[in-house]
Amino acid sequence: MAASTSIAESANLLARIPLRDQAVEVLRDLIVRGVLESGTRINEVELAASLGISRGPLREAIQRLSAEGLIDSQRNRGAFIREITLEDVRHMYELRQVLEVTAAKFAATRATEGEIAELEQQIGEVDELLNAGSAAAYPADSDFHLTVLDLSKNPYLKQAGTELQVQLRLARLRAGGSPERAREALNEHRDILAAIARRDARGAGKSMALHLRNSLGRFTDMAAASEGS
């Protein structure tokens, strides 16, 4: 367990949330940040000791995250951090097209003026970060998409989209990011926002669809380059 320091730091989160869900939150965080690397087997005894919890809550967390698609539980072999392939990512983006294009359309007709202003402020803050050169990749990409899902005002759509975003965070560890794509993504997010602000549901859907196609294309290119290096 090479990243014992990071795990110890994450263990501090255990005191801040209810016992029933604390192990789930911490284990999910360790996975999506790459502290627990894809393909590695989870040593329940060692990890439970590092987190300062019993194996019971840890096993419950493993079961929950298996359902979320972050852990691959194999009979008679144990639990492994899921390895996401490019084919998995393509399938995820097919589902994103369905969920997030629909969310953008709904947001254009259902979001309040105040919520649209908050989304514009969020984009402005990211713009400032990129201009300052403090982020190599879009630092709040998932936040933008989660906000659009929220503005759809459909809790079932939001839940499905949010769960998918968690798996995509794991996939992004493989591909990395670039300043060029970060700026492109920001501009594409502005186009989506503009359509939502105009109350143009069709335009918002089209802008989101284009953004997701571009995102998948760049993801595929970067993942392929990473494998070839």
N, C-alpha and C positions, 0 to 999 in steps of 0.2 A: 504494500500500500504506500507508494512513493509520495503521494500527496497528502500525508497525514496532517500537515499544518492546515491545509484548506479544509479538510474534514473536521478538524478540531474547531476551526472558526465557524463552520456551518453548524456544529453542535450547539453553539450559543443560541441559535434560532429556536431550539427546542423549548426554551423557557417562555417564548413569546406567543405560542399558539396552542390550541387545545391538544391534549395528549393523543386523542384519537387520530388527528390528522398531521401531527407534527412530523412523524417519520416520513410520511408521503411527501410533504413539502421539501424537507431537507434532501431526501434521496433524489427527488426530481431535479432539484437545484444542482446537485453534484453531477448528475448525468448531463443536463443541458449545458453546463459550463465546461464539460469535458474533463472534470476532475476524475471521474470514473470513465475510463476510455471505452469506446465501442469495441465489442468483441471480447472484453475481459469478463471472467467469471466472478460473480459476487461471492466473497467469502463472508458468510453470515456472521460467524463468530468474531472475526476480526473487525468487520464493519460495525457491528453492534457495540463492541467494546470501544471503538474509536468515537462513536457517537454518544456513548454513555447511556444506552438504552438496552432493554432486554431483546431477545430474538423474536418475541411475539409481535410487537409493533413493527419490527423490521420486516417480518414475513408478510404482514398485512400490507405494508407499503409496497413490497415486491409484487404482490398479487394485484394491487391497484394499478401500478405502473405497467404491469404486463397487459392489463386491459387497455391502457392508454397507448400501447405500442412502443414503449421505451425499453422494455425488458423482454427478453426471450426466455421463457421458462421451459426447460427441456427435461422430460421425464428421465429419471435415473442419472442425470448429468448436472442438474442445478440450474441456476438463473444466470443469464449473461446479458450484458448491456448490448442492446440491439445494434447491429450493423445495418445501416440504411444504404441500399444500392441506388444507382442511378435510375433503375427501373422503378424502384419504390418512389423516388422523387417525382418521376413523370406521372405516376398514378396519383400522388398527392396533389400535383398541380391540376390534374384533370378534375379532381374534387374541388380544389380552390376555385376553378373557373365557375363551377356550379354555385358554390356557396357565396363567394365574395362578389361576383358580378351581381347576383341577386341582392346581396346586402347593400351594395352601392346604389342600386336602383331604389330600394326601399328608403335608404338614407336621404335620397334626394327629395322624397315626398314626406318623410316622417320626422326628420331632424328639426329641432328648433333653431331659431336664429342664434341663440346663445351657444348651443352645441356646435354649430358650424363655426362660430367665432373661436371657440376653444380649439377646434381642429386646426384652424388657420394659425392660431398661436403656437400650437405644437409644431407645425411645419416650419414656422419662423424660427423657433428655437433650434431646430435641427440645422436650418440654413446657417445660423450663427456659428454652430459647432463646426460645420464643414468649412466655412470661411476662415475660421480660426485654425484650421488644420489639426483639430484635436481628435479627429476620428478618421480612420482609414476606410471604414465602411459605414453604410447608413446606420447610425447608432440607435434609431428608434423605429426601424422598419416594421417590426411586428406590432409596436404600439399603434402605429397609424392604422394598420389593418384591423387590430382589435377594436380600435375606436370606431371604424366604419361598421364593423359587425355589431357593436353596441348601438350605433345610431340606426340600425335596421329596425330596432324595437321589436325584434322577434327573438325571444329567449332560446328557442330551440335551434335556430340558425346560429345564434351567437355561441351556444355551447359546442355545436359541432365544429364551427370554425376555430374556436379557441383550442379545442383538443388537437386539431390538425396543426395549429401554429406551434404547439409544444414539440411535436415530432419534427417539424421543419427546423426548429432551432437546433435539434440534434444533427440534422442533415447538413446545416450550414457550417458546422464544425469541420466537415470534410472539405468544403469548397472554399472557405475563407471569403475574403471580400476585396474590393479595390476602390480607391478614391473616385475613379471614373464612373463606376457603376453606382456609387453612392450619390453622385450628382445627378446622374440620369434618373435614378429612383426618386430623388427629391422632385425633379421637374415633372415626372409622371404622376406623383402624388398631388402636385399642384393642379394638374389637369383634372384629376378626379375630384378634388375639392372644388374647383371652379364649376364643374358640372353640377355638383351637389348644391352649391350656393345658388345656381341659376334655377334650381328645381327641375333640372333636365335629367329625368330618370334614364332615358335611353342613352344620352351622352355619358352619364356616369358609368353605366354598364359597359359601354364601348371603351372608355378610358381605362377602366379596371381590367378588362379583358386584354387590352394591348399591354398594359403594365405587367400582367402575369405572364404573358407570352415572352416578353423581353426578359423578365426575371428568370424564367426557366431556361431560356437560351443562354444567358450569361452564366447561370449556375452550372449548366452542362459543360460549357466551355472551360470553366475554371476547375471543375472536378476532374475533367479529362486531363488538363494540364498538370494538375497535382499528381495524378496517377503516373504521368509520364516523366515526372521529375525525379 
